[in-house]
Amino acid sequence: MKKVAIVGLGHSKFGVRKDISLREMAYESVKGAIEDCNVGSVDEIEASVTGITSDEFAQQVVPAPIITDYIGMVGKPNVRVEAACATGSAAIMTAYSWIASGLYDIVLAVGAEKMHEAGTSHATEIMAMAGDSQWEYGPFGVTFPGFYAMLAIAHMAKFGTTSEQLAKIAVKNHKHGVSNPNAHMRKEITVEKVLDSFMVAYPLHLYDCCLITDGAAAIIMVSEEKAKELTDTPIWIEGIGCSTDTATVMERSTFTGINSTRKAAQMAYKMAGITIKDVDVATVHDCFTIAELLAYEDLDFCKKGDGGKLIDEGETYYDGSTPINTDGGLKSKGHPLGATGISMAVEISKQLRGEAYNQVEGAEIGLAHNVGGSGQYIFVNIYRR
Amino acid sequence: MKKVAIVGLGHSKFGVRKDISLREMAYESVKGAIEDCNVGSVDEIEASVTGITSDEFAQQVVPAPIITDYIGMVGKPNVRVEAACATGSAAIMTAYSWIASGLYDIVLAVGAEKMHEAGTSHATEIMAMAGDSQWEYGPFGVTFPGFYAMLAIAHMAKFGTTSEQLAKIAVKNHKHGVSNPNAHMRKEITVEKVLDSFMVAYPLHLYDCCLITDGAAAIIMVSEEKAKELTDTPIWIEGIGCSTDTATVMERSTFTGINSTRKAAQMAYKMAGITIKDVDVATVHDCFTIAELLAYEDLDFCKKGDGGKLIDEGETYYDGSTPINTDGGLKSKGHPLGATGISMAVEISKQLRGEAYNQVEGAEIGLAHNVGGSGQYIFVNIYRR
């Protein structure tokens, strides 16, 4: 298998982007990625993979060509991929295999989602259709805050996890997000503020939930030979784990964790030849605070049931023993579905280059964990400088 | 690059499938693919790629997990891909690169679309959103019959192509489709019947247009080592070409051909080390009769402008010099968007195995040409026995 590196990083401002269309927002990130390395221009890029989750958010049944065209890549190979909220990571995996197989040497992975125009209520409905709509949203009206609320209740019941512990995760990620100029909500919050905010789905308060955000992110991925030409700071993709879980949450064998996270992580660790102890910095999928806590445990940063303790001790702050979501995470930075996985790769790459906003000193190995739906898709990627 | 073979072929009945849900229809094809080789059971397959074009047809924003779950592949890697009407070919390319890179050895590519429930009128509207909806369908209401009608008019004006010639393509494909038990519309038609049918978009009559069809197709793809274990008749994927064209048709540099077909074909011929003269049998994208005629020329089966002559001489019947759409094509077999590219691979593989309904004697090299939208995506694959 040929080695694959990330050489160019691009990231749009995340937020309410009424100023810009989907294609323009994607270009904002692509332009950044091109300027971030020595590729020179888009003409040097051979192919692209586009990550967009929802036709309805895009107001296009086939959304990728409008981006391919607008960024100047007409004629070149392209595929759109989708894996719910892990769509960006699916784009990375696809571009990875195009390069590792020898099909192409320079591939752009670009992810984007413009969610705000749909309005919060309809956006929640669109995302609810990402479960098994025939058996869950259709007859029972379950939405994603509902799914994660059920997991939170199960975890609290079994392990005594508290609302305060969940709130501390939100507080940490908001603190990290203040330093990130691309984050959607750059303000510090307190545990009290989280607990006083309105209840979305018991026990998840408003500040336990990530935002409805517009945004795009892009990376330029290359073969080993090209990496030497294009950058002095290649970030190597050493492991890719991808797993899936049942379409309906009711069929799961556990409600206090996500089995597919565990499987994807084991695949990625094995491929990279590492253990979790080797990981210096991570981004994990914190669409809700409980999701980050489950990730602590399912990725083996701590034992099952000890996630609350890990945040109580402050270990997942950027200057703690286990730095997690140093860019603010989905919670403060925002979660434009198709962009998120690529945004995670941007943050981990910056950390490994030593260029992050909340720099983890001497970070050499990074991990990105991206969940689609409530675990229907999981991607775990291992990066090394 | 590792060699990749197709070892198992599965195909649902195409048609109006009110008897079956999307996930059940996908399983119908997957079951066939497993039974077609020595893989034994789905447990032996390591990963899957799912091709589904439209969230709205699927009535799911994230449609793949319901299939992954139903066919018994929970836990294993999966990505959904989309490339408009060429979605099935995008699934093949993705699975190809997963194997060629060494990530996995046995991958299922499954494509499905259930279009009929939406109704013909709304289905046409959904497909129209696959163009650039902001600049074409939105303000001007252009639908796909309209796009292809414009290409037909341009071709008629420049080269003197006639409605009779277009009708002859429909007549040929319907004749081929009679022998295919999986085809949607198994009846012979005449040139008079085509010309007497109602005008959908001048000069395209009803019988110049493909059907609104439900269907699924699946193939099992493997590495060279696995191919030896699983079949005596591997079909090798020798060339993959993928190209794109402008999002809006108005920006194209020509209206008498599709540039991206030409580019994708050149990529595929080069990768396979062949010329068009080496191709013994082909499936081309005949969503409208004019689309097949343009493919004759853009793939270099004949010179630009000579497409009408090629069908006049009957050369593209299965027993002619240039056998094309021997399974009935999209025109008679049907065109369930996500399944079509994989259905093409099934037909070409059958031809190269010597097991086709309209067998081309001694066929060794086959070509599949799949168009997404009006050329926004083109895939050309070369297969060899």
Interface residues (C-beta under 8 A of the other chain):
Chain A: M1 K2 S21 A47 T53 S54 D55 E56 Q59 Q60 V61 V62 A64 P65 I66 T68 D69 Y70 M73 V74 G75 K76 P77 N78 V79 R80 V81 E82 A83 A84 A90 M93 T94 Y96 S97 W98 A100 S101 G102 L103 I126 M127 M129 A130 G131 D132 S133 Q134 I240 C242 S243 T244 D245 T246 A247 T248 E251 N259 S260 K263 M267 G372 G373 Q376 Y377
Chain B: M1 K2 S21 A47 T53 S54 D55 E56 Q59 Q60 V61 V62 A64 P65 I66 T68 D69 Y70 M73 V74 G75 K76 P77 N78 V79 R80 V81 E82 A83 A84 A90 M93 T94 Y96 S97 W98 A100 S101 G102 L103 I126 M127 M129 A130 G131 D132 S133 Q134 I240 C242 S243 T244 D245 T246 A247 T248 E251 N259 S260 K263 M267 G372 G373 Q376 Y377
